Amino acid sequence: MGKGNGKTETNLDVEHERPTAESGEETVSASSTSAAGPGVVSEVDKLRVERDALLDRLARLQAEFDNARKRASREQQEFREFAAADVIKNILPVLDSFERALKAPATGSDDLRSGLELIYRQFRDTLQKLGVQPIESVGKPFDPRVHEAVEMVDTTEAPDHQVLDEFQRGYNYKGKLLRPAMVRVARNTSG
């Protein structure tokens, strides 16, 4: 405490005070509080503490609202991807049928075959634009995360655990496994 006229000094919380107003509002309130006495000063301090608490609460509520909005947006996006993945899973057998039809020997019109090839390419390109990627299997090492072994074949012509043939193509959708590839795997018997 310093020298004074007998009145007690009040320690104001400088960190939580409002910035000085351009209209001179702060200087008026400061001069009126010093003239009014200690009862008014404690009332001002109470109001400042209440104001600070309300501002803190407001900031927290704004942050909570922002987080809720982001979470809702993320959940909507995840639901859209889940729904799209379900639809794509139901469409993949149609793509498989196109592939089988194109592997069959040509017995009719070349126009029909070229039309089928065109539709197949459009279908495949559309799925690719949606984020569907085929899993390359033949000639690759067997990976249980993306391959489903249907048959093991004893052979000396291929390395052990190499995929020899693909019965059904596997697909990834936006980096996640949509359907594993059904494959035939080599079992090298030459030790």
NORSULFEN-V223236 format. One record per pair of residues at least 12 apart in sequence whose C-alpha atoms are under 10 Angstrom apart, sorted by the first residue. I is the first residue (numbers start at 1). J is the second residue. If there is no record, write none. Layout:
# NORSULFEN-V223236
i,j
I,J
I,J
This chain:
# NORSULFEN-V223236
i,j
7,37
7,38
8,37
8,38
9,34
9,38
10,34
10,38
10,41
10,42
10,45
11,41
11,45
12,41
12,42
12,44
12,45
12,48
13,45
13,48
13,49
16,48
16,49
16,51
16,52
17,45
17,48
17,49
17,51
17,52
18,48
18,51
18,52
29,44
30,44
81,130
81,173
81,174
84,130
84,173
85,130
85,131
85,132
85,172
85,173
85,174
85,176
85,177
85,178
86,178
88,127
88,130
88,132
88,171
88,173
88,178
89,171
89,173
89,178
89,179
91,123
91,127
92,124
92,127
92,169
92,170
92,171
92,178
92,179
93,168
94,120
94,123
95,120
95,121
95,123
95,124
95,127
95,169
96,120
96,167
96,168
96,169
97,120
98,116
98,117
98,119
98,120
98,121
98,123
99,116
99,117
99,120
99,168
99,169
101,113
101,116
101,117
102,114
102,116
102,117
102,120
127,173
128,173
128,174
130,173
130,174
131,171
131,172
131,173
131,174
131,175
132,171
132,172
132,173
132,174
132,175
132,176
132,177
132,178
133,170
133,171
133,172
133,173
133,174
133,175
133,176
133,177
133,178
134,169
134,170
134,171
134,172
134,173
134,177
134,178
134,179
134,180
134,181
135,147
135,169
135,170
135,171
135,172
135,177
135,179
135,180
135,181
136,166
136,169
136,170
136,171
136,181
137,162
137,163
137,164
137,165
137,166
137,169
137,170
137,181
137,182
137,183
137,184
138,162
138,163
138,164
138,165
138,166
138,169
138,183
138,184
138,185
139,158
139,159
139,161
139,162
139,163
139,164
139,165
139,166
139,185
140,161
140,162
140,163
140,164
140,185
141,159
141,160
141,161
141,162
141,163
141,164
141,185
141,186
142,160
142,161
142,162
142,163
142,164
142,183
142,184
142,185
142,186
143,161
143,162
143,163
143,180
143,181
144,180
144,181
145,177
145,180
145,181
146,170
146,171
146,172
146,176
146,177
146,178
146,179
146,180
146,181
146,182
147,163
147,166
147,168
147,169
147,170
147,179
147,180
147,181
147,182
147,183
147,184
147,185
148,166
148,168
148,170
148,179
148,180
148,181
148,182
148,183
148,184
148,185
149,163
149,166
149,167
149,180
149,181
149,182
149,183
149,184
149,185
150,166
150,167
150,181
150,182
150,183
150,184
150,185
151,164
151,165
151,182
151,183
151,184
151,185
151,186
151,187
152,164
152,183
152,184
152,185
152,186
152,187
152,188
153,184
153,185
153,186
153,187
153,188
153,189
154,185
154,186
154,187
154,188
154,189
154,190
155,185
155,186
155,187
155,188
155,189
155,190
156,186
156,187
156,188
156,189
156,190
156,191
157,186
157,187
157,188
157,189
157,190
158,185
158,186
158,187
158,188
158,189
159,185
159,186
159,187
159,188
159,189
159,190
160,185
160,186
160,187
160,188
160,189
160,190
160,191
161,184
161,185
161,186
161,187
161,188
162,183
162,184
162,185
162,186
162,187
162,188
163,182
163,183
163,184
163,185
163,186
163,187
164,183
164,184
164,185
164,186
164,187
165,182
165,183
165,184
165,185
165,186
166,181
166,182
166,183
166,184
166,185
167,181
167,182
167,183
167,184
168,180
168,181
168,182
168,183
169,181
169,182
169,183
170,182
170,183
